[in-house]
Amino acid sequence: MVKKSVPALPTDAVPAKPWDEMTKAEKLSAATELALDNVRQILELGINPEDVKLLAQVKDTALTIISQQIRIEENELKAPRQDEPLTEYRLAVKEFEEQERRRNSKAKRKED
């Protein structure tokens, strides 16, 4: 079995301030960076059919990354466009104006 060396984490992967002083968002961001580095290292190990455990880890890691990317892209497709609220507003105004026109038309007929 051929072993590949796993590169060390870059020095800039270490957070700038102590963990206890970080906000939840900063902790999540730091943890995500480390997790992505670990995932990259796992995927760079390659595939060795003789090492079933390693093969399972690489496969599971790849599938997890793919499923997360699908979720991200799906959410981007579902996200409303920036002009969508304005479009909804315009449709509501148009519907209101149409209702007003009908009411005025009925009122005018009653007067006649």
C-alpha positions in Angstrom: 0.0 0.0 0.0 1.3 3.4 -1.0 1.0 6.1 1.7 0.7 9.7 0.8 1.9 12.4 3.1 -0.7 14.7 4.3 0.3 18.4 4.2 0.3 20.3 7.4 -2.3 22.9 8.1 -1.3 26.4 7.0 -0.3 28.7 9.8 -3.0 31.2 8.9 -5.6 28.5 9.8 -5.0 29.3 13.4 -7.6 31.8 14.7 -6.4 35.3 15.4 -8.0 35.5 18.9 -8.5 32.9 21.6 -11.5 30.6 21.3 -13.1 31.8 24.6 -13.2 35.4 23.3 -14.8 34.5 20.0 -18.5 35.0 19.2 -20.5 32.0 18.0 -20.3 33.2 14.4 -16.5 33.5 14.7 -16.2 30.0 16.3 -18.4 28.5 13.5 -16.3 30.2 10.9 -13.0 29.0 12.4 -14.4 25.5 12.8 -15.6 25.4 9.3 -12.2 26.5 8.0 -10.5 23.6 9.9 -13.1 21.1 8.8 -12.7 22.1 5.2 -8.9 21.7 5.5 -9.5 18.2 7.1 -11.9 17.2 4.3 -9.3 18.3 1.7 -6.7 16.2 3.4 -8.9 13.1 3.5 -9.9 13.5 -0.2 -6.2 13.9 -1.1 -5.4 10.5 0.4 -6.8 9.0 -2.7 -8.4 5.6 -3.2 -6.8 2.3 -2.2 -9.1 -0.6 -2.7 -7.1 -2.7 -0.3 -7.7 -0.3 2.6 -11.5 -0.7 3.1 -11.7 1.7 6.1 -9.8 4.5 4.3 -11.9 3.9 1.2 -15.1 4.2 3.3 -13.8 7.5 4.8 -12.9 9.0 1.4 -16.3 7.9 0.0 -18.3 9.3 2.9 -16.4 12.5 2.9 -16.9 13.0 -0.9 -20.6 12.2 -0.6 -21.1 14.6 2.3 -19.4 17.4 0.4 -21.5 16.7 -2.7 -24.8 16.7 -0.7 -23.9 19.9 1.1 -23.1 21.6 -2.3 -26.4 20.4 -3.6 -28.2 22.0 -0.6 -26.3 25.2 -1.0 -27.2 25.4 -4.7 -30.8 24.5 -4.0 -31.1 27.3 -1.5 -29.6 29.7 -3.9 -32.2 28.8 -6.5 -35.0 29.1 -3.9 -33.7 32.5 -2.6 -35.9 35.4 -3.7 -34.4 37.8 -6.1 -33.8 41.2 -4.8 -36.5 42.8 -6.9 -39.1 40.1 -6.0 -40.6 42.1 -3.1 -41.1 45.0 -5.4 -42.7 42.7 -8.0 -45.1 41.4 -5.4 -45.9 44.9 -4.3 -46.7 45.9 -7.8 -49.0 42.9 -8.3 -50.8 43.8 -5.1 -51.3 47.4 -6.2 -52.5 46.2 -9.6 -55.0 43.9 -8.0 -56.2 46.6 -5.6 -56.7 49.0 -8.5 -58.7 46.4 -10.4 -60.9 45.8 -7.4 -61.4 49.6 -7.0 -62.3 49.9 -10.7 -64.9 47.1 -10.4 -66.4 48.8 -7.2 -66.6 52.1 -9.0 -68.2 50.5 -12.0 -70.9 48.8 -9.9 -71.5 52.0 -8.0 -71.9 54.0 -11.2 -74.4 51.4 -12.6 -76.5 51.7 -9.4 -76.6 55.5 -9.8 -77.9 55.1 -13.4 
